[in-house]
């Protein structure tokens, strides 16, 4: 099968670090797209997108705005907010995963269970391969530790979690980079609990923060208080 493969593609840009706006709706509008946008971008119907997501062939929305501005996410649960427009919110990078699933479905003669199995296996292989490649870029941590959790990672990917926490989650490589950056920073800071560092340790922490900053989202004002960014970066400067 020859596909434009978001599972292995690595096209992260080095654009400016994102800053969370004050309002949840502003944040969602800036960083996420609607179901109709996703369908138009991928050339399929809304129903096809939802079918692929329901069949575990592509990730679902990262945020859902319910009644009274309540925001629902898989990782943070239900959160109060001031969001104004109800509906599902997807990272734009989800379009690549939808296109990939559509192409795989063509090769699989429309059998969605085969498509899901193929997509999961390709993600698994690409994620582990990315960890091998990234190992040479980090110190003080065994990147392959994360390979043991690859099945859990796939479940989080399908639930839309990486749209919440990963900048441009368009590839398994991008997701692995963010996971590894967070793991390293967590180790160096005792999961955000450590405050005193020797000079050489402080240098390592600042380097790890820069890696995390480049890979992670700023998080919405609704979920930021519970986020790894607050715990591992901002709280350390308090």
Short mmCIF file of the C-alpha atoms (twelve columns), coordinates in Angstrom:
data_MODEL
# 
_entry.id   MODEL 
# 
loop_
_atom_site.group_PDB 
_atom_site.id 
_atom_site.type_symbol 
_atom_site.label_atom_id 
_atom_site.label_alt_id 
_atom_site.label_comp_id 
_atom_site.label_asym_id 
_atom_site.label_seq_id 
_atom_site.Cartn_x 
_atom_site.Cartn_y 
_atom_site.Cartn_z 
_atom_site.pdbx_PDB_model_num 
ATOM 1   C CA . UNK A 1   0.000   0.000  0.000  1 
ATOM 2   C CA . UNK A 2   1.326   3.445  -0.890 1 
ATOM 3   C CA . UNK A 3   -0.181  6.194  1.223  1 
ATOM 4   C CA . UNK A 4   0.665   9.696  2.278  1 
ATOM 5   C CA . UNK A 5   1.376   8.370  5.728  1 
ATOM 6   C CA . UNK A 6   0.711   10.641 8.724  1 
ATOM 7   C CA . UNK A 7   1.737   7.751  10.936 1 
ATOM 8   C CA . UNK A 8   5.371   8.183  9.954  1 
ATOM 9   C CA . UNK A 9   5.472   11.698 8.482  1 
ATOM 10  C CA . UNK A 10  7.479   14.242 10.475 1 
ATOM 11  C CA . UNK A 11  6.740   17.766 9.355  1 
ATOM 12  C CA . UNK A 12  6.784   19.706 12.615 1 
ATOM 13  C CA . UNK A 13  7.352   23.412 12.089 1 
ATOM 14  C CA . UNK A 14  9.397   25.631 14.378 1 
ATOM 15  C CA . UNK A 15  6.836   28.375 14.652 1 
ATOM 16  C CA . UNK A 16  6.476   30.588 17.708 1 
ATOM 17  C CA . UNK A 17  5.499   29.129 21.063 1 
ATOM 18  C CA . UNK A 18  1.750   29.299 21.546 1 
ATOM 19  C CA . UNK A 19  0.237   31.416 24.287 1 
ATOM 20  C CA . UNK A 20  -3.126  30.521 25.781 1 
ATOM 21  C CA . UNK A 21  -5.721  33.291 25.377 1 
ATOM 22  C CA . UNK A 22  -7.997  34.286 28.233 1 
ATOM 23  C CA . UNK A 23  -11.185 32.766 26.902 1 
ATOM 24  C CA . UNK A 24  -11.889 29.093 26.258 1 
ATOM 25  C CA . UNK A 25  -13.878 29.785 23.095 1 
ATOM 26  C CA . UNK A 26  -11.086 31.955 21.709 1 
ATOM 27  C CA . UNK A 27  -8.653  29.122 22.341 1 
ATOM 28  C CA . UNK A 28  -10.858 26.532 20.658 1 
ATOM 29  C CA . UNK A 29  -11.462 28.773 17.653 1 
ATOM 30  C CA . UNK A 30  -7.753  29.485 17.289 1 
ATOM 31  C CA . UNK A 31  -6.436  25.937 17.528 1 
ATOM 32  C CA . UNK A 32  -9.278  23.583 16.562 1 
ATOM 33  C CA . UNK A 33  -11.760 22.966 13.771 1 
ATOM 34  C CA . UNK A 34  -15.308 21.688 13.422 1 
ATOM 35  C CA . UNK A 35  -16.626 18.470 11.919 1 
ATOM 36  C CA . UNK A 36  -17.805 20.225 8.707  1 
ATOM 37  C CA . UNK A 37  -14.346 21.787 8.290  1 
ATOM 38  C CA . UNK A 38  -12.732 18.377 8.724  1 
ATOM 39  C CA . UNK A 39  -15.071 16.798 6.184  1 
ATOM 40  C CA . UNK A 40  -14.405 19.520 3.618  1 
ATOM 41  C CA . UNK A 41  -10.648 19.281 4.154  1 
ATOM 42  C CA . UNK A 42  -10.667 15.539 3.565  1 
ATOM 43  C CA . UNK A 43  -13.194 15.420 0.734  1 
ATOM 44  C CA . UNK A 44  -15.659 13.141 2.491  1 
ATOM 45  C CA . UNK A 45  -18.998 13.602 4.226  1 
ATOM 46  C CA . UNK A 46  -19.544 14.404 7.887  1 
ATOM 47  C CA . UNK A 47  -21.062 10.945 8.204  1 
ATOM 48  C CA . UNK A 48  -17.944 9.274  6.821  1 
ATOM 49  C CA . UNK A 49  -15.713 11.109 9.274  1 
ATOM 50  C CA . UNK A 50  -17.919 10.052 12.179 1 
ATOM 51  C CA . UNK A 51  -18.057 6.472  10.883 1 
ATOM 52  C CA . UNK A 52  -14.269 6.245  10.720 1 
ATOM 53  C CA . UNK A 53  -13.950 7.651  14.238 1 
ATOM 54  C CA . UNK A 54  -16.636 5.336  15.630 1 
ATOM 55  C CA . UNK A 55  -14.865 2.369  13.996 1 
ATOM 56  C CA . UNK A 56  -11.557 3.326  15.684 1 
ATOM 57  C CA . UNK A 57  -9.870  4.129  12.382 1 
ATOM 58  C CA . UNK A 58  -9.057  7.752  13.270 1 
ATOM 59  C CA . UNK A 59  -8.919  9.942  16.393 1 
ATOM 60  C CA . UNK A 60  -12.020 11.589 17.747 1 
ATOM 61  C CA . UNK A 61  -12.486 15.199 18.871 1 
ATOM 62  C CA . UNK A 62  -10.206 16.586 21.533 1 
ATOM 63  C CA . UNK A 63  -12.852 18.842 23.058 1 
ATOM 64  C CA . UNK A 64  -16.635 18.747 23.169 1 
ATOM 65  C CA . UNK A 65  -18.572 21.794 24.294 1 
ATOM 66  C CA . UNK A 66  -21.826 20.773 25.950 1 
ATOM 67  C CA . UNK A 67  -24.718 22.822 27.328 1 
ATOM 68  C CA . UNK A 68  -23.989 25.887 29.455 1 
ATOM 69  C CA . UNK A 69  -20.443 26.108 28.082 1 
ATOM 70  C CA . UNK A 70  -19.280 22.929 29.804 1 
ATOM 71  C CA . UNK A 71  -16.192 21.417 28.150 1 
ATOM 72  C CA . UNK A 72  -15.647 17.661 28.027 1 
ATOM 73  C CA . UNK A 73  -12.334 15.936 27.303 1 
ATOM 74  C CA . UNK A 74  -11.210 12.346 27.600 1 
ATOM 75  C CA . UNK A 75  -8.210  13.146 29.774 1 
ATOM 76  C CA . UNK A 76  -9.588  15.909 32.046 1 
ATOM 77  C CA . UNK A 77  -13.247 14.940 32.138 1 
ATOM 78  C CA . UNK A 78  -15.997 17.565 32.391 1 
ATOM 79  C CA . UNK A 79  -14.845 21.119 33.099 1 
ATOM 80  C CA . UNK A 80  -16.745 24.375 33.615 1 
ATOM 81  C CA . UNK A 81  -15.905 27.064 31.081 1 
ATOM 82  C CA . UNK A 82  -17.271 30.055 29.205 1 
ATOM 83  C CA . UNK A 83  -17.264 28.388 25.783 1 
ATOM 84  C CA . UNK A 84  -20.130 29.690 23.679 1 
ATOM 85  C CA . UNK A 85  -20.586 27.250 20.804 1 
ATOM 86  C CA . UNK A 86  -21.614 23.673 21.429 1 
ATOM 87  C CA . UNK A 87  -20.068 20.930 19.326 1 
ATOM 88  C CA . UNK A 88  -16.962 18.823 18.761 1 
ATOM 89  C CA . UNK A 89  -13.540 20.396 18.225 1 
ATOM 90  C CA . UNK A 90  -10.770 18.608 16.335 1 
ATOM 91  C CA . UNK A 91  -7.114  19.526 15.813 1 
ATOM 92  C CA . UNK A 92  -6.539  20.403 12.131 1 
ATOM 93  C CA . UNK A 93  -3.930  17.627 12.013 1 
ATOM 94  C CA . UNK A 94  -6.805  15.156 12.319 1 
ATOM 95  C CA . UNK A 95  -7.429  15.703 8.601  1 
ATOM 96  C CA . UNK A 96  -4.273  13.745 7.800  1 
ATOM 97  C CA . UNK A 97  -5.440  10.781 9.856  1 
ATOM 98  C CA . UNK A 98  -8.854  10.842 8.167  1 
ATOM 99  C CA . UNK A 99  -7.265  10.871 4.706  1 
ATOM 100 C CA . UNK A 100 -5.038  7.981  5.725  1 
ATOM 101 C CA . UNK A 101 -8.011  5.949  6.969  1 
ATOM 102 C CA . UNK A 102 -9.988  6.699  3.792  1 
ATOM 103 C CA . UNK A 103 -7.111  5.473  1.629  1 
ATOM 104 C CA . UNK A 104 -6.647  2.373  3.783  1 
ATOM 105 C CA . UNK A 105 -10.369 1.685  3.531  1 
ATOM 106 C CA . UNK A 106 -10.119 1.625  -0.238 1 
ATOM 107 C CA . UNK A 107 -7.374  -0.997 -0.060 1 
ATOM 108 C CA . UNK A 108 -9.337  -2.999 2.507  1 
ATOM 109 C CA . UNK A 109 -12.440 -3.133 0.282  1 
ATOM 110 C CA . UNK A 110 -14.402 -1.054 2.766  1 
ATOM 111 C CA . UNK A 111 -14.026 -3.403 5.753  1 
ATOM 112 C CA . UNK A 112 -13.598 -1.031 8.674  1 
ATOM 113 C CA . UNK A 113 -12.414 -3.678 11.119 1 
ATOM 114 C CA . UNK A 114 -9.492  -4.416 8.779  1 
ATOM 115 C CA . UNK A 115 -8.815  -0.715 8.386  1 
ATOM 116 C CA . UNK A 116 -8.694  -0.204 12.159 1 
ATOM 117 C CA . UNK A 117 -6.327  -3.126 12.623 1 
ATOM 118 C CA . UNK A 118 -4.046  -1.862 9.871  1 
ATOM 119 C CA . UNK A 119 -3.992  1.724  11.150 1 
ATOM 120 C CA . UNK A 120 -3.277  0.629  14.724 1 
ATOM 121 C CA . UNK A 121 -0.428  -1.606 13.612 1 
ATOM 122 C CA . UNK A 122 1.103   1.134  11.473 1 
ATOM 123 C CA . UNK A 123 0.843   3.582  14.386 1 
ATOM 124 C CA . UNK A 124 2.422   1.040  16.732 1 
ATOM 125 C CA . UNK A 125 5.352   0.406  14.401 1 
ATOM 126 C CA . UNK A 126 5.938   4.088  13.641 1 
ATOM 127 C CA . UNK A 127 5.726   5.105  17.293 1 
ATOM 128 C CA . UNK A 128 8.319   2.557  18.369 1 
ATOM 129 C CA . UNK A 129 10.533  3.491  15.420 1 
ATOM 130 C CA . UNK A 130 10.278  7.148  16.433 1 
ATOM 131 C CA . UNK A 131 11.365  6.309  19.974 1 
ATOM 132 C CA . UNK A 132 14.458  4.571  18.595 1 
ATOM 133 C CA . UNK A 133 15.282  7.634  16.498 1 
ATOM 134 C CA . UNK A 134 14.667  10.083 19.328 1 
ATOM 135 C CA . UNK A 135 16.808  8.173  21.818 1 
ATOM 136 C CA . UNK A 136 19.941  9.773  20.412 1 
ATOM 137 C CA . UNK A 137 18.519  13.253 21.111 1 
ATOM 138 C CA . UNK A 138 17.868  12.829 24.827 1 
ATOM 139 C CA . UNK A 139 19.955  12.034 27.861 1 
ATOM 140 C CA . UNK A 140 19.108  10.620 31.259 1 
ATOM 141 C CA . UNK A 141 16.129  8.628  30.050 1 
ATOM 142 C CA . UNK A 142 15.506  5.446  28.111 1 
ATOM 143 C CA . UNK A 143 13.111  6.424  25.339 1 
ATOM 144 C CA . UNK A 144 12.162  2.802  24.758 1 
ATOM 145 C CA . UNK A 145 10.452  2.708  28.149 1 
ATOM 146 C CA . UNK A 146 7.552   4.420  26.402 1 
ATOM 147 C CA . UNK A 147 7.277   1.541  23.927 1 
ATOM 148 C CA . UNK A 148 5.843   -0.619 26.709 1 
ATOM 149 C CA . UNK A 149 2.821   1.690  26.816 1 
ATOM 150 C CA . UNK A 150 2.167   1.816  23.079 1 
ATOM 151 C CA . UNK A 151 -1.259  0.149  23.279 1 
ATOM 152 C CA . UNK A 152 -2.361  2.682  25.907 1 
ATOM 153 C CA . UNK A 153 -0.933  5.419  23.693 1 
ATOM 154 C CA . UNK A 154 -3.103  4.209  20.812 1 
ATOM 155 C CA . UNK A 155 -6.187  4.390  23.028 1 
ATOM 156 C CA . UNK A 156 -5.354  7.958  24.016 1 
ATOM 157 C CA . UNK A 157 -4.743  8.828  20.364 1 
ATOM 158 C CA . UNK A 158 -8.157  7.458  19.372 1 
ATOM 159 C CA . UNK A 159 -9.797  9.397  22.221 1 
ATOM 160 C CA . UNK A 160 -8.393  12.703 20.926 1 
ATOM 161 C CA . UNK A 161 -6.037  13.210 23.868 1 
ATOM 162 C CA . UNK A 162 -3.029  14.188 21.795 1 
ATOM 163 C CA . UNK A 163 -4.930  17.033 20.188 1 
ATOM 164 C CA . UNK A 164 -5.158  18.522 23.676 1 
ATOM 165 C CA . UNK A 165 -1.519  18.211 24.649 1 
ATOM 166 C CA . UNK A 166 0.586   17.845 21.464 1 
ATOM 167 C CA . UNK A 167 1.328   20.621 19.013 1 
ATOM 168 C CA . UNK A 168 0.448   19.506 15.494 1 
ATOM 169 C CA . UNK A 169 -0.193  15.827 16.351 1 
ATOM 170 C CA . UNK A 170 0.024   14.848 12.693 1 
ATOM 171 C CA . UNK A 171 2.379   11.890 13.100 1 
ATOM 172 C CA . UNK A 172 3.391   9.147  15.486 1 
ATOM 173 C CA . UNK A 173 6.801   10.815 15.554 1 
ATOM 174 C CA . UNK A 174 5.348   14.135 16.785 1 
ATOM 175 C CA . UNK A 175 3.397   12.329 19.490 1 
ATOM 176 C CA . UNK A 176 6.448   10.327 20.572 1 
ATOM 177 C CA . UNK A 177 8.522   13.512 20.756 1 
ATOM 178 C CA . UNK A 178 6.004   15.182 23.045 1 
ATOM 179 C CA . UNK A 179 5.624   12.105 25.251 1 
ATOM 180 C CA . UNK A 180 9.380   11.779 25.580 1 
ATOM 181 C CA . UNK A 181 9.854   15.480 26.342 1 
ATOM 182 C CA . UNK A 182 7.247   15.272 29.090 1 
ATOM 183 C CA . UNK A 183 8.737   12.077 30.531 1 
ATOM 184 C CA . UNK A 184 12.226  13.604 30.669 1 
ATOM 185 C CA . UNK A 185 11.027  16.840 32.283 1 
ATOM 186 C CA . UNK A 186 8.970   14.899 34.795 1 
ATOM 187 C CA . UNK A 187 11.996  12.813 35.775 1 
ATOM 188 C CA . UNK A 188 14.252  15.850 36.183 1 
ATOM 189 C CA . UNK A 189 11.736  17.757 38.325 1 
ATOM 190 C CA . UNK A 190 10.274  14.871 40.347 1 
ATOM 191 C CA . UNK A 191 7.022   15.433 38.451 1 
ATOM 192 C CA . UNK A 192 7.119   19.134 39.234 1 
ATOM 193 C CA . UNK A 193 7.691   18.704 42.952 1 
ATOM 194 C CA . UNK A 194 11.348  19.666 43.086 1 
ATOM 195 C CA . UNK A 195 12.411  23.302 43.531 1 
ATOM 196 C CA . UNK A 196 16.142  23.252 44.375 1 
ATOM 197 C CA . UNK A 197 18.733  22.435 41.712 1 
ATOM 198 C CA . UNK A 198 22.486  22.564 41.372 1 
ATOM 199 C CA . UNK A 199 23.722  24.740 38.499 1 
ATOM 200 C CA . UNK A 200 24.279  21.843 36.077 1 
ATOM 201 C CA . UNK A 201 20.880  20.366 36.982 1 
ATOM 202 C CA . UNK A 202 19.168  23.699 36.349 1 
ATOM 203 C CA . UNK A 203 20.702  23.759 32.865 1 
ATOM 204 C CA . UNK A 204 19.290  20.295 32.171 1 
ATOM 205 C CA . UNK A 205 15.846  21.336 33.405 1 
ATOM 206 C CA . UNK A 206 15.802  24.469 31.246 1 
ATOM 207 C CA . UNK A 207 16.823  22.420 28.202 1 
ATOM 208 C CA . UNK A 208 14.069  19.909 28.948 1 
ATOM 209 C CA . UNK A 209 11.558  22.739 29.376 1 
ATOM 210 C CA . UNK A 210 12.480  24.108 25.954 1 
ATOM 211 C CA . UNK A 211 11.966  20.670 24.400 1 
ATOM 212 C CA . UNK A 212 8.610   20.308 26.119 1 
ATOM 213 C CA . UNK A 213 7.576   23.860 25.191 1 
ATOM 214 C CA . UNK A 214 8.220   23.149 21.519 1 
ATOM 215 C CA . UNK A 215 6.256   19.885 21.561 1 
ATOM 216 C CA . UNK A 216 3.312   20.650 23.843 1 
ATOM 217 C CA . UNK A 217 0.181   22.746 23.510 1 
ATOM 218 C CA . UNK A 218 -0.458  25.681 25.875 1 
ATOM 219 C CA . UNK A 219 -3.729  24.001 26.975 1 
ATOM 220 C CA . UNK A 220 -7.063  25.754 27.175 1 
ATOM 221 C CA . UNK A 221 -7.917  28.010 30.114 1 
ATOM 222 C CA . UNK A 222 -10.343 25.286 31.245 1 
ATOM 223 C CA . UNK A 223 -7.809  22.469 31.514 1 
ATOM 224 C CA . UNK A 224 -4.589  24.427 32.068 1 
ATOM 225 C CA . UNK A 225 -4.850  24.223 35.904 1 
ATOM 226 C CA . UNK A 226 -4.578  20.411 35.651 1 
ATOM 227 C CA . UNK A 227 -2.074  20.346 32.806 1 
ATOM 228 C CA . UNK A 228 1.488   19.083 32.589 1 
ATOM 229 C CA . UNK A 229 2.512   22.552 31.363 1 
ATOM 230 C CA . UNK A 230 1.427   24.170 34.615 1 
ATOM 231 C CA . UNK A 231 2.879   21.394 36.771 1 
ATOM 232 C CA . UNK A 232 6.207   20.901 34.984 1 
ATOM 233 C CA . UNK A 233 6.963   24.401 33.703 1 
ATOM 234 C CA . UNK A 234 5.036   27.352 35.066 1 
ATOM 235 C CA . UNK A 235 4.765   26.216 38.687 1 
ATOM 236 C CA . UNK A 236 8.548   25.796 38.874 1 
ATOM 237 C CA . UNK A 237 8.941   29.540 38.423 1 
ATOM 238 C CA . UNK A 238 6.551   30.451 41.232 1 
# 
